[in-house]
Amino acid sequence: MYKIVEKRRLNPSVTWMTIEAPLIARKAKAGQFIILRVDETGERIPLTVAGYDPDKGTVTIIFQKVGKTTMHLDELEVGDFIQDFVGPLGRPTELEGYQKVAVVGGGVGCAIAYPQAKALHQMGVKVDVIAGFRNKDILILEKEMGEVADHLYVMTDDGSNGNKGFVTVKLQELIDAGENYDLVIAIGPLPMMRAVCNLTKEAGIKTIISMNPIMIDGTGMCGGCRIKVGGETKFACVDGPDFDGHQVDFEDAMRRLSIYKPQEKRAMEDHICKLGGIVNNG
C-alpha cells in the first residue's frame, strides 16, 4: 500500500498527487513511468513520473480525469492509500550531449514535459519551453516550467492569455529567428506531436517524443503497447516510452489508441452510476 501525502488541483480536470514510494524515488529518472492500481479490483494504468524526491522518498504523478480509473484515483485524499504503485518502468530520456533544447508540451502533456525540462536545466543545458493549451483557464505548471526554462512561451488556441496559436507556430517562429536547437522534445496529444515532428523533420532537428499507448503489464509481455517505429514493432513499455519522432507511425498509433473507446465509455458510465450520477445516452 502506498500513502498519498499531497494532493492539489492544477485545473478542474488535472490533479497533482504525491505518493510515498521510497524505492521508486531513489531510482526514478526523467522520462520513466509507473503503473498503479487504485484498489485490488482496479485496472492497471501507466502514469509518467512527474517528480521525485529521494530524500523524502516521494514520487509525484499528475493525471487528468479521463476515464474510470483516473476518476476513482481523484476521489482519494491525503492519508488514503493506493493498492499498487510499481516502477520506475521504461527507459530514462537520453539527455546527455545537448547544448540547446526546445521542450514542447501540449495540454496535460506538460506534466511529462516539465520533468524533462527540469532535468536539462539541472544539467546546465539552455532550455526553451513551449506549452500549449486550449485556453487560459486550463493552464497548468506555468510557474514550475518558468523556473526551469531560459524562456517560457505559453500559447493558447483562443488567445485568451494574449498569445494565440498552436505550439508549432511559436516553434517555427523561434527556428526562423535563428534559434539553433540541437534537440526538440515533444510531448502531448498524438496530432500535436505529429505536427511538431513534421516541422522539425523539414528543419533537420532531432526530435524525441514520449508515447503513451494502451498498456497493461509494463514488462513487454502483453504486447498491448506495441507501436511501429521505422517499420519495426516496438513496445513502449520496455523500448520507450521515448522514440525518434521522425520514425514513429502516427497513423497506426492513433488507430490503436481508439480500439477500446466503447469499453472505456461503458466503464465510465458504470462508475458515474455507482456514484449516483445520471447518464444521458440520448
C-alpha positions in Angstrom: 0.0 0.0 0.0 1.3 3.5 -0.9 0.2 6.5 1.1 -0.9 9.8 -0.6 0.9 12.7 1.2 0.0 15.6 -1.1 -2.9 16.4 -3.4 -3.7 19.6 -5.3 -5.8 20.7 -8.2 -3.9 22.2 -11.2 -7.2 22.8 -13.0 -10.7 21.4 -12.8 -9.7 18.1 -14.6 -6.0 17.7 -13.7 -4.6 16.7 -10.3 -1.2 16.7 -8.8 -0.6 13.8 -6.3 2.5 12.9 -4.3 2.9 9.3 -3.1 5.2 7.7 -0.5 7.3 5.3 -2.6 10.9 5.4 -1.4 12.3 2.6 -3.5 11.0 4.2 -6.7 12.1 7.7 -5.6 15.7 6.5 -5.2 15.8 5.1 -8.8 13.5 7.2 -10.9 14.8 9.4 -13.7 13.1 11.8 -16.2 11.1 10.0 -18.8 10.2 7.0 -16.8 6.8 6.0 -15.6 4.9 3.9 -13.0 2.0 1.6 -13.2 -0.6 1.9 -10.5 -3.7 0.1 -9.4 -6.1 2.1 -7.1 -7.5 -1.0 -5.4 -7.5 -4.7 -5.6 -10.2 -4.8 -8.2 -8.9 -1.9 -10.3 -7.2 -1.8 -13.7 -3.5 -1.1 -14.2 -2.7 2.3 -15.7 0.6 3.9 -16.6 1.4 7.4 -15.4 4.6 9.3 -16.1 6.8 10.2 -13.1 6.3 14.0 -12.9 8.8 14.4 -10.0 10.7 12.5 -7.3 12.4 13.3 -4.1 14.9 10.6 -2.9 15.4 12.3 0.4 11.7 12.4 1.3 11.0 9.1 -0.5 8.2 10.5 -2.6 7.1 10.4 -6.2 4.8 12.9 -7.9 2.2 12.0 -10.6 0.0 14.3 -12.5 -3.1 12.9 -14.1 -6.2 14.1 -16.0 -9.7 12.7 -15.2 -10.5 11.0 -18.5 -11.7 7.5 -17.5 -13.0 5.3 -14.7 -9.6 4.7 -13.1 -8.5 8.3 -13.1 -11.8 9.4 -11.7 -11.5 6.8 -8.9 -8.0 7.9 -8.2 -9.1 11.5 -8.0 -11.6 10.6 -5.3 -8.8 9.7 -2.9 -7.4 12.3 -0.5 -4.3 12.9 1.5 -3.9 10.0 4.0 -5.6 7.4 1.7 -3.6 4.6 0.2 -3.1 3.3 -3.4 -3.1 -0.5 -3.7 -0.2 -0.9 -6.2 2.5 1.6 -7.3 5.2 -0.1 -9.5 8.3 1.4 -11.1 10.3 3.0 -12.3 9.5 1.5 -15.7 10.7 2.3 -19.2 13.9 3.8 -20.3 15.0 7.3 -19.0 15.2 10.0 -21.6 18.7 10.3 -23.0 19.6 13.9 -22.4 23.4 13.9 -22.4 25.4 15.8 -25.0 22.9 18.6 -25.9 23.6 22.3 -25.7 20.2 23.9 -26.5 16.8 22.1 -26.4 13.3 23.1 -27.1 10.8 21.2 -24.9 7.2 21.3 -26.3 4.2 20.3 -24.2 0.6 20.1 -25.2 -2.1 20.3 -22.5 -1.7 17.7 -19.8 1.4 16.5 -21.7 3.2 19.4 -20.0 3.2 17.2 -16.9 5.6 15.0 -18.7 7.5 17.8 -20.4 8.2 19.6 -17.1 10.5 16.9 -15.6 12.3 16.7 -18.9 12.9 20.5 -18.9 13.9 20.4 -15.2 16.5 17.6 -15.8 18.0 19.5 -18.7 18.1 22.7 -16.6 19.9 20.9 -13.8 22.5 19.7 -16.3 23.2 23.3 -17.4 21.5 22.9 -20.8 19.8 26.0 -22.3 16.1 25.2 -22.4 13.2 26.9 -24.1 9.8 25.6 -23.1 6.7 26.0 -25.4 3.5 25.0 -23.7 0.1 24.9 -25.4 -3.4 24.8 -24.0 -6.9 25.4 -25.4 -7.5 28.4 -23.2 -6.0 30.2 -20.2 -8.4 28.5 -17.7 -6.8 25.1 -18.1 -3.1 26.3 -17.8 -1.0 24.0 -15.6 2.5 24.2 -14.2 3.2 27.7 -15.6 5.2 28.7 -12.5 7.1 25.4 -12.4 8.0 25.5 -16.0 9.1 29.1 -15.8 11.6 28.2 -13.1 13.5 25.7 -15.2 13.3 27.4 -18.6 15.6 30.0 -20.1 12.5 31.2 -22.0 8.9 30.0 -21.5 6.3 30.6 -24.2 2.7 29.7 -23.3 0.3 29.5 -26.2 -3.5 29.2 -26.2 -5.7 28.1 -29.1 -8.1 31.0 -28.5 -5.5 33.6 -27.5 -7.2 34.1 -24.1 -3.8 34.6 -22.4 -2.6 37.0 -25.1 -0.6 34.5 -27.1 -2.8 32.9 -29.8 -1.6 30.0 -31.8 -0.5 26.4 -31.7 2.9 25.3 -30.3 4.1 24.7 -33.8 3.6 28.4 -34.6 5.9 29.5 -31.9 8.4 26.8 -32.6 8.6 27.8 -36.2 9.0 31.5 -35.2 11.9 30.6 -33.0 13.6 28.5 -35.6 13.1 31.2 -38.3 14.6 33.7 -35.8 17.8 31.8 -35.7 17.4 29.6 -32.6 19.8 26.7 -33.2 18.2 23.8 -31.3 20.1 20.5 -31.4 17.1 18.7 -30.0 13.4 19.1 -29.7 11.3 17.1 -27.2 7.6 17.0 -27.9 5.0 15.5 -25.5 1.3 15.8 -25.8 -1.6 14.5 -28.0 -0.6 12.5 -31.0 -1.7 15.0 -33.6 0.3 17.7 -31.8 3.4 15.5 -31.7 3.0 14.6 -35.3 2.7 18.3 -36.3 5.9 19.1 -34.4 7.8 16.2 -36.0 6.7 17.3 -39.5 8.1 20.7 -38.7 11.4 19.6 -37.2 12.0 16.9 -39.9 11.9 19.7 -42.5 14.2 21.8 -40.3 16.6 18.8 -39.8 16.3 18.9 -36.0 16.4 15.6 -34.0 13.1 15.1 -32.2 12.2 12.8 -29.3 8.5 12.1 -28.5 7.0 10.3 -25.5 4.4 7.6 -26.4 1.6 6.7 -24.0 -0.3 3.9 -25.7 -2.6 1.4 -24.1 -0.5 -0.6 -21.6 -1.2 -3.5 -19.2 1.8 -5.2 -17.7 4.6 -2.7 -18.4 7.2 -5.5 -19.0 6.8 -6.2 -22.7 4.8 -9.5 -22.2 1.3 -8.5 -23.2 2.2 -6.6 -26.4 -0.7 -4.1 -25.8 1.6 -1.1 -26.1 3.1 -2.0 -29.4 3.8 0.7 -31.9 5.6 0.9 -35.3 8.9 2.8 -35.4 11.0 2.8 -38.5 8.9 0.0 -39.9 9.6 -2.2 -36.9 7.4 -3.2 -34.0 8.4 -1.7 -30.7 6.9 -1.9 -27.2 6.5 1.5 -25.5 6.9 0.0 -22.0 10.4 -1.5 -22.5 11.7 0.1 -25.7 10.4 3.5 -24.7 8.4 5.5 -23.9 10.7 7.8 -25.8 11.2 7.3 -29.5 12.6 9.1 -32.6 9.6 11.2 -33.6 10.6 11.1 -37.3 10.4 7.3 -37.3 7.0 6.8 -35.5 4.0 5.7 -37.5 1.5 8.1 -36.1 -1.5 6.9 -38.1 -1.1 3.4 -36.7 -0.7 4.7 -33.2 -3.9 6.8 -33.5 -5.8 3.8 -34.8 -4.7 1.6 -31.9 -5.5 4.3 -29.3 -9.1 4.2 -30.3 -9.6 0.5 -30.1 -11.2 0.3 -26.7 -13.2 3.5 -26.8 -16.6 1.7 -26.5 -15.4 -0.3 -23.4 -13.9 2.8 -21.8 -17.3 4.6 -22.3 -19.2 1.8 -20.7 -16.8 1.7 -17.7 -17.1 5.4 -17.2 -20.9 5.2 -17.3 -21.0 2.4 -14.8 -18.7 4.4 -12.4 -20.8 7.5 -12.7 -24.0 5.4 -12.0 -22.4 4.0 -8.8 -21.7 7.5 -7.6 -25.3 8.4 -8.0 -24.9 10.4 -11.2 -27.2 10.4 -14.2 -26.0 9.1 -17.6 -27.7 10.6 -20.6 -27.4 8.3 -23.6 -29.9 10.2 -25.7 
